[in-house]
């Protein structure tokens, strides 16, 4: 598909390529056992403040922002909703990882959020965590498991998902407000992504 030239992006906006992937008919199997010292549990009524603390710890480097537009009551209701499944990974009592499944696009299930805090990246936890997410989704017998990744995610994310059985279905260009310029994220979040230009800049 054709993409807009960089100069057409309005002031204050970021342009990214969003790549959508799917796994057809994930095979049903039991949750894989966690690695030694790692625990994972579903949080059915996780306080919004606790969720946001982990969301920031994992996502600030990759410009996660959509949950930051919700007030705490709305977010808490979302976490507790039947169509949401939130799993938190712990190591030594520290929360280090997050899986969030969205059951709403039935008969598909979306892996909405997935990640670990920066100090755990590259330690081999990702493959196990993704296998756990696939197993959790498979309990619902979805037609497909779907997810997306974008330009601002970890540079190895797309290859990681493809290596674990997901196939690209399509891509699209997304232009959004820079969350750092509108106050959703600190100015120094995701230093690998230049701040959007401002009017007159």
C-alpha positions as CSV (number, residue, x, y, z in Angstrom):
1,X,0.0,0.0,0.0
2,X,1.2,3.5,-0.6
3,X,2.3,5.5,2.5
4,X,2.1,9.2,3.0
5,X,5.3,11.1,2.6
6,X,6.9,12.1,5.9
7,X,6.3,15.8,5.3
8,X,2.5,15.2,5.2
9,X,2.4,14.3,8.8
10,X,0.7,17.2,10.7
11,X,2.5,19.0,13.5
12,X,2.3,17.2,16.9
13,X,1.6,13.9,15.2
14,X,3.5,10.6,14.9
15,X,3.4,8.3,11.9
16,X,3.9,4.6,12.3
17,X,3.3,1.4,10.3
18,X,1.1,-1.0,12.2
19,X,1.5,-4.7,11.2
20,X,-1.4,-7.1,11.9
21,X,-0.7,-10.7,12.5
22,X,-2.8,-13.8,13.1
23,X,-2.3,-17.4,14.2
24,X,-5.0,-19.7,12.7
25,X,-6.6,-22.2,15.1
26,X,-4.1,-22.1,17.9
27,X,-3.7,-25.7,19.2
28,X,-5.3,-26.3,22.6
29,X,-2.8,-27.3,25.3
30,X,-2.1,-26.8,28.9
31,X,-0.5,-23.7,30.2
32,X,3.3,-24.3,30.1
33,X,5.0,-24.4,33.5
34,X,6.7,-21.1,34.4
35,X,10.5,-21.0,34.6
36,X,12.1,-21.4,38.1
37,X,11.4,-18.4,40.2
38,X,8.6,-17.0,38.0
39,X,4.9,-16.9,38.8
40,X,2.0,-15.8,36.8
41,X,-1.6,-15.3,37.8
42,X,-4.8,-13.8,36.3
43,X,-5.9,-10.5,38.0
44,X,-9.6,-10.3,37.8
45,X,-9.9,-7.1,39.9
46,X,-6.5,-5.5,39.6
47,X,-6.6,-1.9,41.0
48,X,-6.3,0.6,38.1
49,X,-3.3,2.2,39.8
50,X,-1.4,-1.1,40.0
51,X,-2.2,-1.9,36.4
52,X,-1.0,1.6,35.3
53,X,2.2,1.2,37.2
54,X,3.1,-2.0,35.4
55,X,1.8,-0.6,32.1
56,X,4.2,2.4,32.4
57,X,7.1,0.2,33.5
58,X,6.7,-2.0,30.4
59,X,5.3,0.3,27.8
60,X,6.9,3.8,28.2
61,X,9.9,2.7,26.1
62,X,7.5,1.7,23.3
63,X,5.0,4.5,23.5
64,X,2.1,2.5,24.9
65,X,-0.5,5.2,25.5
66,X,-4.1,4.0,24.8
67,X,-4.9,2.9,28.4
68,X,-3.6,6.3,29.6
69,X,-6.7,8.0,28.1
70,X,-9.0,6.2,30.4
71,X,-10.0,7.5,33.9
72,X,-9.3,5.0,36.7
73,X,-13.0,3.9,37.1
74,X,-13.3,3.1,33.4
75,X,-10.0,1.3,33.4
76,X,-10.9,-0.8,36.5
77,X,-14.2,-1.8,34.9
78,X,-12.3,-2.8,31.7
79,X,-9.9,-5.0,33.7
80,X,-12.8,-6.7,35.5
81,X,-14.9,-7.2,32.4
82,X,-15.7,-10.7,31.1
83,X,-14.2,-9.9,27.7
84,X,-10.8,-9.0,29.3
85,X,-8.2,-11.3,30.8
86,X,-5.2,-9.7,32.5
87,X,-2.3,-11.8,33.6
88,X,0.7,-10.5,35.7
89,X,4.1,-12.1,35.9
90,X,6.1,-11.9,39.1
91,X,9.7,-12.7,40.0
92,X,10.7,-12.5,43.6
93,X,7.6,-10.5,44.4
94,X,8.3,-7.9,41.7
95,X,5.8,-7.5,38.9
96,X,7.8,-7.9,35.7
97,X,5.4,-8.9,32.9
98,X,1.9,-8.4,31.5
99,X,-0.5,-10.3,29.2
100,X,-3.8,-8.8,28.3
101,X,-6.3,-10.7,26.1
102,X,-9.3,-9.1,24.5
103,X,-12.1,-11.6,23.9
104,X,-14.4,-9.1,22.3
105,X,-13.5,-9.6,18.6
106,X,-15.0,-13.1,18.8
107,X,-14.6,-15.6,17.1
108,X,-11.1,-14.2,17.3
109,X,-9.1,-13.4,20.4
110,X,-6.7,-10.5,20.5
111,X,-3.4,-10.4,22.3
112,X,-3.9,-6.7,23.3
113,X,-0.8,-6.1,25.4
114,X,2.2,-8.3,26.0
115,X,5.6,-7.5,27.4
116,X,8.2,-7.5,30.2
117,X,9.9,-4.7,32.1
118,X,13.2,-3.5,30.5
119,X,15.5,-5.4,32.9
120,X,14.0,-8.7,31.8
121,X,14.2,-8.2,28.1
122,X,16.6,-10.6,26.5
123,X,16.5,-13.2,29.3
124,X,14.5,-15.8,27.4
125,X,11.2,-15.1,29.1
126,X,9.4,-13.9,26.0
127,X,8.9,-17.3,24.4
128,X,7.5,-18.9,27.5
129,X,5.2,-15.9,28.1
130,X,3.9,-16.0,24.5
131,X,3.2,-19.7,24.8
132,X,1.3,-19.0,28.0
133,X,-0.8,-16.3,26.2
134,X,-1.5,-18.7,23.3
135,X,-2.6,-21.4,25.8
136,X,-4.8,-19.0,27.7
137,X,-6.5,-17.9,24.4
138,X,-6.9,-21.5,23.2
139,X,-9.1,-22.3,26.2
140,X,-11.8,-20.3,24.4
141,X,-11.4,-22.2,21.1
142,X,-11.0,-19.0,19.0
143,X,-11.0,-19.0,15.2
144,X,-7.7,-17.1,15.3
145,X,-5.5,-15.4,17.7
146,X,-4.6,-11.9,16.5
147,X,-2.3,-9.1,17.5
148,X,-0.5,-6.1,16.0
149,X,2.9,-4.5,16.4
150,X,4.1,-1.1,15.1
151,X,7.1,0.9,14.2
152,X,7.7,2.0,17.8
153,X,7.6,-1.5,19.4
154,X,10.8,-3.4,20.2
155,X,12.7,-3.8,16.9
156,X,12.7,-7.6,17.2
157,X,8.9,-7.8,17.9
158,X,7.8,-8.6,14.4
159,X,10.4,-11.3,13.9
160,X,9.6,-12.7,17.3
161,X,5.9,-13.2,16.6
162,X,6.5,-14.7,13.2
163,X,9.1,-17.1,14.7
164,X,6.4,-18.3,17.1
165,X,3.8,-19.1,14.5
166,X,2.0,-15.8,13.7
167,X,1.7,-14.7,10.1
168,X,1.3,-11.1,8.7
169,X,-2.2,-10.4,7.4
170,X,-1.9,-6.7,6.5
171,X,-0.3,-3.4,7.4
172,X,-1.6,0.1,7.7
173,X,-0.2,3.6,8.4
174,X,-1.4,5.2,11.6
175,X,-1.0,8.9,12.4
176,X,-1.7,9.8,16.1
177,X,-1.0,12.6,18.5
178,X,2.5,12.2,20.1
179,X,1.5,11.1,23.6
180,X,4.5,12.9,25.1
181,X,3.4,16.2,23.7
182,X,-0.2,15.9,25.0
183,X,1.0,14.9,28.5
184,X,0.2,11.2,28.5
185,X,3.8,10.2,28.7
186,X,6.9,11.9,30.0
187,X,8.9,13.8,27.4
188,X,11.9,11.4,27.8
189,X,9.8,8.3,27.1
190,X,10.9,6.2,24.1
191,X,14.1,8.2,23.4
192,X,14.7,6.2,20.2
193,X,11.6,8.0,18.8
194,X,12.1,11.7,18.0
195,X,9.5,14.0,19.4
196,X,6.9,15.0,16.8
197,X,7.6,18.4,15.2
198,X,5.5,21.2,16.6
199,X,3.8,24.0,14.7
200,X,6.4,26.4,13.4
201,X,9.1,23.9,14.4
